């Protein structure tokens, strides 16, 4: 049964600041197809395919350091194992912990390939273990979600997927296109809003992002919406002046709804490698991120990058995305993710 059953809604009426609408008509956005890739299990199957690069490292490369009768656990073996683990983008700390765990249990003894994988699997699950993370909805009024992330991370598409996710729960969604410094981002979000039937608030190019955020929240309140999702400019974590704009957005939101934003989602590109760790550090400090959307889990991704982020910052992974359709989003499942990193294909 499909996880996503889109509820039919009338197209939104033009919002203030829709001057970019004509330009938006030429933006490249895939058509919404509710029948294509709409099943959560199908999406996780494709996520598994997206993790193939990491899985090949963990299975093929590690198997190569084993003899048929097993491998003696000595310094040479442990160093080679550590180097392979780091290649998955999991970083030095998780790789060191796995190496040390195997050394403690098997030092001077022969370890089998499957025993090594069991140790790796167990450690990955312990790092990624997290309680169920439902979206924290406001006790009353609209739930305000701020979405942050660097340019190119898949932020705009992730917002469209979130919109679809909430709509399939019967919730009314208002969008705020506060990435006013990048016309293409506004154009794309306008088209997504029309295709999904969600109201959108925009501003003219280079408008103060906080003013758009303010009007988006006000519109959500006026229209008795359930969720207000506000996009932000793709900021590099080193751009302190732009980070200060986030603080202003927080202030204008909280003046309308004291607890807003209720969630701050950081969109991380799964192909970003260790740069994703520095992004998580910058945004967690500036925006107090409450959850991660891991995007672009395609065949070029090294999914191990989420391990040091979870371990260092303890930000829960809420959703994973793969593909360009609105339905290509699923709640994060740690067991399924680790299985995608470790387990062989079952034909």
PEJO-V985598 format. One record per helix or strand of 2 or more residues. SS is the DSSP state (2 for helix, 1 for strand). FROM is the first residue (numbers start at 1). TO is the last residue. If there is no record, write none. Layout:
SS,FROM,TO + SS,FROM,TO
This chain:
2,18,24 + 2,40,50 + 2,52,64 + 1,70,72 + 2,75,86 + 2,91,106 + 1,110,111 + 2,113,128 + 1,143,148 + 2,155,167 + 1,173,177 + 2,183,196 + 1,199,201 + 2,209,222 + 1,227,231 + 2,240,256 + 1,263,269 + 2,275,287 + 1,291,295 + 2,305,313 + 1,317,321 + 1,329,331 + 2,334,342
